[in-house]
Amino acid sequence: MSLNANTLAIVGVALGIFSIVIALPAALIANILTPRVQNWWASRSSSRTAAYTKKLEDELDYITELSSDTHALQVYFYIALVIFIIRCTLTLMAEIVIAVILISGTIYSLISPHHTDFGIRTDTIVTVLLVVGQLMYMFVTFSTFYTMFHMLRTLRRLRDFPSFKAKAEERIAKRKAPVP
């Protein structure tokens, strides 16, 4: 099967659009389902319940610290912003790598359309590299959205701190209550 430059370009664009379209809903679904899945999983054994209770207590302490110390809050958001910018930069770098692979593969196949390296057609190598590049792009995009949603979740908890604190303390008390 021979893939020409147009086919590779279509595959690259389709994978890029697919990764962008899938990344946001997947991140939203993960953020919505994560607390429910954690609650269910933690309720399955006493050691997991204790670990989850400790995690809830640590999170409550951290959000309480951020809500009472504006300097710690600023540091948190500066660090989160830097991580977000780094991940966005990695996303752009992945796209540049994909574009370079696509352009170099196209130029190489125009110069020598039937050339093989080590018995493998050049367009096959370029296709594999494009798929790997797109998978790398999808991974970086998911991690970028994760960082963004984590920042937004923390901000929402800080904005509605009394409500968050009451719910967290209720969950902790429920987990620590003896089982009859």
Backbone as CSV, one residue per row, in Angstrom:
resi,resn,N_x,N_y,N_z,CA_x,CA_y,CA_z,C_x,C_y,C_z
1,MET,0.837,-1.176,0.000,0.000,0.000,0.000,0.879,1.235,0.000
2,SER,0.675,2.084,-0.943,1.483,3.291,-1.070,0.659,4.499,-0.632
3,LEU,1.234,5.272,0.242,0.567,6.484,0.712,1.269,7.690,0.106
4,ASN,0.517,8.541,-0.536,1.125,9.734,-1.101,1.042,10.878,-0.097
5,ALA,1.587,12.006,-0.467,1.650,13.153,0.437,0.259,13.653,0.816
6,ASN,-0.670,13.631,-0.107,-2.026,14.090,0.198,-2.695,13.199,1.238
7,THR,-2.499,11.898,1.095,-3.076,10.963,2.056,-2.477,11.192,3.435
8,LEU,-1.163,11.381,3.495,-0.503,11.637,4.773,-0.994,12.945,5.396
9,ALA,-1.172,13.945,4.567,-1.659,15.228,5.070,-3.071,15.075,5.627
10,ILE,-3.913,14.334,4.922,-5.284,14.120,5.384,-5.283,13.336,6.697
11,VAL,-4.438,12.309,6.781,-4.347,11.518,8.014,-3.861,12.395,9.169
12,GLY,-2.847,13.216,8.924,-2.320,14.097,9.965,-3.346,15.103,10.447
13,VAL,-4.046,15.721,9.515,-5.076,16.702,9.882,-6.223,16.012,10.617
14,ALA,-6.629,14.848,10.123,-7.733,14.127,10.766,-7.363,13.725,12.190
15,LEU,-6.141,13.212,12.397,-5.723,12.847,13.746,-5.624,14.076,14.647
16,GLY,-5.144,15.187,14.112,-5.062,16.418,14.887,-6.431,16.901,15.323
17,ILE,-7.373,16.923,14.399,-8.739,17.352,14.726,-9.371,16.367,15.709
18,PHE,-9.157,15.081,15.466,-9.698,14.054,16.364,-9.168,14.235,17.779
19,SER,-7.872,14.490,17.917,-7.295,14.633,19.261,-7.837,15.869,19.966
20,ILE,-8.043,16.940,19.235,-8.603,18.149,19.847,-10.063,17.927,20.233
21,VAL,-10.823,17.303,19.346,-12.244,17.081,19.598,-12.451,16.117,20.763
22,ILE,-11.609,15.115,20.892,-11.763,14.110,21.936,-11.188,14.595,23.273
23,ALA,-10.173,15.438,23.259,-9.488,15.832,24.490,-10.408,16.546,25.471
24,LEU,-11.159,17.512,25.025,-12.000,18.288,25.935,-13.130,17.452,26.545
25,PRO,-13.916,16.729,25.756,-14.959,15.907,26.389,-14.387,14.827,27.306
26,ALA,-13.269,14.237,26.921,-12.670,13.204,27.768,-12.220,13.792,29.097
27,ALA,-11.630,14.972,29.069,-11.203,15.628,30.305,-12.412,16.007,31.168
28,LEU,-13.469,16.499,30.531,-14.688,16.839,31.277,-15.295,15.596,31.931
29,ILE,-15.408,14.531,31.178,-15.984,13.299,31.711,-15.124,12.754,32.848
30,ALA,-13.810,12.789,32.670,-12.913,12.310,33.717,-13.072,13.133,34.991
31,ASN,-13.163,14.445,34.856,-13.321,15.293,36.039,-14.670,15.112,36.707
32,ILE,-15.703,14.824,35.940,-17.022,14.617,36.521,-17.097,13.265,37.224
33,LEU,-16.521,12.229,36.607,-16.638,10.877,37.150,-15.627,10.549,38.240
34,THR,-14.504,11.243,38.287,-13.443,10.889,39.221,-13.905,10.853,40.674
35,PRO,-14.589,11.875,41.206,-15.003,11.784,42.615,-15.949,10.620,42.892
36,ARG,-16.862,10.350,41.976,-17.802,9.246,42.183,-17.080,7.902,42.180
37,VAL,-16.166,7.739,41.245,-15.398,6.493,41.173,-14.512,6.351,42.406
38,GLN,-13.895,7.440,42.860,-13.067,7.382,44.064,-13.895,6.998,45.284
39,ASN,-15.079,7.577,45.424,-15.948,7.229,46.551,-16.315,5.753,46.523
40,TRP,-16.699,5.261,45.346,-17.074,3.863,45.221,-15.885,2.955,45.526
41,TRP,-14.727,3.278,44.964,-13.542,2.452,45.142,-13.081,2.469,46.598
42,ALA,-13.134,3.640,47.226,-12.695,3.759,48.614,-13.608,3.004,49.567
43,SER,-14.872,2.865,49.211,-15.817,2.183,50.101,-15.674,0.663,50.055
44,ARG,-14.824,0.148,49.205,-14.725,-1.301,49.024,-13.855,-1.981,50.070
45,SER,-12.985,-1.253,50.794,-12.194,-1.872,51.855,-11.813,-0.822,52.890
46,SER,-11.478,-1.284,54.095,-11.153,-0.343,55.172,-9.824,0.373,54.918
47,SER,-8.856,-0.317,54.319,-7.572,0.343,54.049,-7.736,1.433,52.990
48,ARG,-8.557,1.172,51.973,-8.814,2.197,50.962,-9.622,3.346,51.551
49,THR,-10.555,3.024,52.442,-11.337,4.068,53.099,-10.423,4.964,53.921
50,ALA,-9.481,4.367,54.640,-8.545,5.160,55.438,-7.655,6.019,54.540
51,ALA,-7.193,5.460,53.436,-6.347,6.223,52.511,-7.131,7.369,51.877
52,TYR,-8.382,7.102,51.508,-9.209,8.143,50.895,-9.544,9.226,51.913
53,THR,-9.814,8.827,53.148,-10.080,9.802,54.210,-8.863,10.686,54.424
54,LYS,-7.677,10.096,54.434,-6.439,10.874,54.583,-6.284,11.851,53.425
55,LYS,-6.601,11.388,52.208,-6.514,12.263,51.037,-7.495,13.429,51.163
56,LEU,-8.729,13.148,51.602,-9.711,14.211,51.798,-9.237,15.209,52.859
57,GLU,-8.685,14.697,53.947,-8.188,15.583,55.003,-7.046,16.460,54.488
58,ASP,-6.128,15.849,53.739,-5.014,16.621,53.181,-5.507,17.698,52.221
59,GLU,-6.484,17.340,51.388,-7.025,18.313,50.446,-7.741,19.441,51.176
60,LEU,-8.496,19.094,52.200,-9.182,20.114,52.994,-8.169,21.042,53.663
61,ASP,-7.104,20.467,54.217,-6.062,21.288,54.843,-5.409,22.214,53.816
62,TYR,-5.138,21.683,52.630,-4.476,22.476,51.591,-5.367,23.628,51.120
63,ILE,-6.639,23.334,50.863,-7.555,24.385,50.425,-7.770,25.404,51.546
64,THR,-7.816,24.940,52.794,-7.937,25.859,53.931,-6.725,26.775,53.997
65,GLU,-5.544,26.201,53.796,-4.316,27.016,53.798,-4.341,28.047,52.671
66,LEU,-4.746,27.621,51.478,-4.806,28.558,50.358,-5.835,29.667,50.602
67,SER,-6.949,29.305,51.229,-7.983,30.321,51.453,-7.581,31.327,52.516
68,SER,-6.714,30.925,53.432,-6.327,31.843,54.500,-5.024,32.583,54.209
69,ASP,-4.226,32.087,53.280,-2.925,32.703,52.989,-2.884,33.134,51.523
70,THR,-3.028,34.430,51.284,-3.068,34.921,49.897,-1.735,34.719,49.182
71,HIS,-0.623,34.774,49.924,0.671,34.551,49.280,0.779,33.110,48.763
72,ALA,0.342,32.142,49.567,0.363,30.737,49.131,-0.550,30.540,47.925
73,LEU,-1.679,31.236,47.921,-2.602,31.150,46.789,-1.960,31.699,45.518
74,GLN,-1.291,32.831,45.627,-0.611,33.405,44.466,0.486,32.477,43.960
75,VAL,1.262,31.902,44.861,2.322,30.969,44.467,1.723,29.755,43.761
76,TYR,0.613,29.233,44.294,-0.039,28.088,43.665,-0.435,28.411,42.226
77,PHE,-1.083,29.541,42.022,-1.540,29.879,40.678,-0.391,30.244,39.748
78,TYR,0.678,30.838,40.259,1.854,31.097,39.418,2.475,29.784,38.953
79,ILE,2.619,28.839,39.869,3.201,27.542,39.502,2.291,26.815,38.508
80,ALA,0.993,26.820,38.775,0.043,26.169,37.857,0.074,26.831,36.488
81,LEU,0.190,28.148,36.455,0.256,28.864,35.183,1.529,28.509,34.416
82,VAL,2.643,28.405,35.112,3.901,28.026,34.454,3.798,26.608,33.893
83,ILE,3.229,25.696,34.663,3.054,24.322,34.177,2.149,24.309,32.954
84,PHE,1.078,25.086,33.003,0.157,25.171,31.866,0.875,25.708,30.628
85,ILE,1.673,26.751,30.786,2.407,27.336,29.651,3.417,26.336,29.103
86,ILE,4.101,25.619,29.975,5.069,24.610,29.514,4.362,23.529,28.709
87,ARG,3.222,23.069,29.189,2.497,22.019,28.464,1.950,22.532,27.134
88,CYS,1.506,23.776,27.097,1.067,24.352,25.816,2.248,24.444,24.846
89,THR,3.410,24.814,25.363,4.613,24.889,24.536,4.971,23.508,23.996
90,LEU,4.867,22.480,24.838,5.131,21.110,24.372,4.143,20.698,23.290
91,THR,2.899,21.135,23.425,1.899,20.839,22.402,2.297,21.466,21.073
92,LEU,2.713,22.723,21.118,3.150,23.390,19.886,4.396,22.722,19.303
93,MET,5.326,22.326,20.160,6.531,21.659,19.676,6.182,20.330,19.007
94,ALA,5.215,19.607,19.575,4.789,18.345,18.967,4.208,18.595,17.577
95,GLU,3.425,19.641,17.442,2.863,19.970,16.130,3.955,20.373,15.140
96,ILE,4.979,21.076,15.605,6.093,21.453,14.728,6.829,20.205,14.255
97,VAL,7.053,19.264,15.182,7.724,18.007,14.811,6.895,17.265,13.766
98,ILE,5.592,17.210,13.962,4.714,16.537,13.003,4.788,17.222,11.642
99,ALA,4.783,18.553,11.636,4.859,19.288,10.368,6.186,19.034,9.672
100,VAL,7.290,19.006,10.432,8.604,18.751,9.837,8.648,17.342,9.246
101,ILE,8.112,16.372,9.973,8.081,14.994,9.452,7.267,14.940,8.165
102,LEU,6.118,15.592,8.175,5.263,15.585,6.993,5.962,16.241,5.806
103,ILE,6.554,17.404,6.026,7.219,18.120,4.931,8.435,17.352,4.429
104,SER,9.266,16.853,5.356,10.466,16.127,4.923,10.097,14.830,4.222
105,GLY,9.062,14.145,4.715,8.629,12.917,4.049,8.084,13.189,2.664
106,THR,7.373,14.289,2.530,6.834,14.661,1.226,7.951,14.991,0.251
107,ILE,8.910,15.792,0.694,10.042,16.162,-0.168,10.842,14.921,-0.543
108,TYR,11.094,14.054,0.445,11.879,12.850,0.182,11.165,11.925,-0.797
109,SER,9.849,11.794,-0.650,9.132,10.903,-1.569,9.027,11.508,-2.967
110,LEU,9.060,12.838,-3.080,9.067,13.460,-4.402,10.406,13.249,-5.102
111,ILE,11.479,13.314,-4.332,12.815,13.116,-4.911,12.996,11.667,-5.328
112,SER,12.590,10.760,-4.459,12.787,9.340,-4.721,11.534,8.562,-4.329
113,PRO,10.509,8.551,-5.177,9.222,7.972,-4.797,9.240,6.466,-4.536
114,HIS,10.155,5.758,-5.133,10.156,4.305,-4.955,11.333,3.836,-4.121
115,HIS,11.988,4.750,-3.436,13.154,4.398,-2.643,12.722,3.701,-1.354
116,THR,13.505,2.710,-0.940,13.236,2.032,0.326,14.467,2.132,1.196
117,ASP,14.245,2.332,2.480,15.327,2.300,3.468,15.171,1.023,4.273
118,PHE,16.171,0.174,4.250,16.162,-1.083,4.982,14.968,-1.954,4.597
119,GLY,14.550,-1.879,3.364,13.449,-2.699,2.893,12.072,-2.151,3.247
120,ILE,12.016,-0.981,3.845,10.730,-0.377,4.224,10.522,0.857,3.369
121,ARG,9.353,0.995,2.812,9.064,2.169,1.993,9.093,3.430,2.854
122,THR,9.553,4.512,2.277,9.678,5.783,2.981,8.337,6.283,3.494
123,ASP,7.288,6.125,2.687,5.990,6.631,3.136,5.471,5.862,4.351
124,THR,5.858,4.615,4.516,5.478,3.844,5.697,6.160,4.403,6.942
125,ILE,7.436,4.712,6.810,8.176,5.299,7.928,7.562,6.636,8.320
126,VAL,7.268,7.463,7.343,6.673,8.774,7.611,5.306,8.606,8.278
127,THR,4.524,7.657,7.819,3.205,7.420,8.412,3.332,7.007,9.873
128,VAL,4.249,6.101,10.159,4.460,5.665,11.543,4.900,6.851,12.409
129,LEU,5.825,7.650,11.906,6.280,8.817,12.657,5.143,9.817,12.882
130,LEU,4.287,10.004,11.896,3.145,10.903,12.062,2.173,10.387,13.120
131,VAL,1.908,9.094,13.119,1.008,8.528,14.117,1.602,8.681,15.515
132,VAL,2.897,8.396,15.661,3.562,8.583,16.952,3.505,10.053,17.368
133,GLY,3.747,10.944,16.440,3.672,12.373,16.736,2.280,12.795,17.171
134,GLN,1.252,12.278,16.509,-0.112,12.618,16.885,-0.474,12.050,18.261
135,LEU,-0.009,10.845,18.561,-0.250,10.283,19.888,0.442,11.116,20.968
136,MET,1.666,11.574,20.661,2.371,12.448,21.588,1.584,13.748,21.777
137,TYR,1.060,14.282,20.690,0.265,15.503,20.749,-0.989,15.292,21.602
138,MET,-1.659,14.159,21.422,-2.850,13.876,22.216,-2.505,13.777,23.701
139,PHE,-1.396,13.113,24.035,-0.992,12.985,25.437,-0.726,14.349,26.058
140,VAL,0.019,15.187,25.368,0.334,16.516,25.894,-0.936,17.352,26.007
141,THR,-1.842,17.217,25.051,-3.106,17.955,25.110,-3.934,17.513,26.311
142,PHE,-4.012,16.202,26.549,-4.740,15.713,27.725,-4.123,16.246,29.005
143,SER,-2.797,16.221,29.108,-2.169,16.704,30.332,-2.361,18.209,30.505
144,THR,-2.413,18.954,29.398,-2.675,20.391,29.477,-4.086,20.643,29.996
145,PHE,-5.060,19.919,29.457,-6.429,20.066,29.947,-6.546,19.631,31.402
146,TYR,-5.808,18.596,31.801,-5.834,18.162,33.201,-5.349,19.290,34.109
147,THR,-4.255,19.931,33.730,-3.739,21.045,34.526,-4.757,22.164,34.615
148,MET,-5.373,22.495,33.493,-6.359,23.567,33.476,-7.549,23.221,34.376
149,PHE,-8.076,22.005,34.273,-9.219,21.623,35.076,-8.868,21.529,36.558
150,HIS,-7.651,21.113,36.870,-7.215,21.078,38.267,-7.179,22.494,38.843
151,MET,-6.647,23.442,38.084,-6.636,24.840,38.530,-8.062,25.346,38.724
152,LEU,-8.932,25.070,37.773,-10.318,25.536,37.877,-11.053,24.883,39.042
153,ARG,-10.788,23.612,39.286,-11.417,22.927,40.423,-10.962,23.541,41.743
154,THR,-9.669,23.820,41.846,-9.156,24.459,43.058,-9.752,25.845,43.231
155,LEU,-9.835,26.594,42.145,-10.424,27.931,42.207,-11.894,27.868,42.612
156,ARG,-12.642,26.899,42.067,-14.052,26.746,42.430,-14.192,26.408,43.916
157,ARG,-13.311,25.556,44.422,-13.368,25.190,45.838,-13.011,26.375,46.724
158,LEU,-12.102,27.199,46.263,-11.755,28.395,47.035,-12.894,29.413,46.997
159,ARG,-13.530,29.556,45.853,-14.620,30.513,45.710,-15.801,30.121,46.596
160,ASP,-16.108,28.823,46.638,-17.206,28.316,47.462,-16.646,27.580,48.681
161,PHE,-15.677,28.208,49.347,-14.958,27.523,50.424,-15.861,27.026,51.547
162,PRO,-16.801,27.834,52.059,-17.646,27.306,53.148,-18.411,26.042,52.744
163,SER,-18.938,26.030,51.530,-19.669,24.863,51.047,-18.726,23.665,50.877
164,PHE,-17.553,23.901,50.290,-16.575,22.821,50.114,-16.149,22.259,51.461
165,LYS,-15.884,23.156,52.418,-15.427,22.717,53.740,-16.493,21.868,54.423
166,ALA,-17.750,22.299,54.342,-18.838,21.541,54.963,-18.975,20.153,54.330
167,LYS,-18.923,20.094,53.000,-19.053,18.797,52.314,-17.876,17.879,52.630
168,ALA,-16.665,18.447,52.637,-15.475,17.639,52.913,-15.510,17.116,54.349
169,GLU,-15.879,17.966,55.297,-15.960,17.523,56.693,-17.050,16.467,56.869
170,GLU,-18.151,16.609,56.148,-19.219,15.607,56.201,-18.725,14.268,55.656
171,ARG,-18.015,14.298,54.538,-17.477,13.046,53.967,-16.475,12.398,54.910
172,ILE,-15.605,13.227,55.499,-14.597,12.690,56.428,-15.278,12.065,57.636
173,ALA,-16.279,12.769,58.196,-16.995,12.229,59.356,-17.715,10.932,59.005
174,LYS,-18.294,10.876,57.821,-18.999,9.660,57.384,-18.024,8.496,57.239
175,ARG,-16.835,8.764,56.738,-15.834,7.712,56.558,-15.264,7.244,57.887
176,LYS,-15.173,8.152,58.851,-14.595,7.786,60.146,-15.617,7.157,61.087
177,ALA,-16.885,7.290,60.744,-17.935,6.736,61.592,-17.808,5.210,61.616
178,PRO,-17.995,4.604,62.821,-17.908,3.133,62.881,-19.054,2.479,62.112
179,VAL,-18.713,1.397,61.453,-19.696,0.646,60.689,-20.396,-0.327,61.624
180,PRO,-21.727,-0.307,61.679,-22.453,-1.200,62.608,-22.357,-2.648,62.208
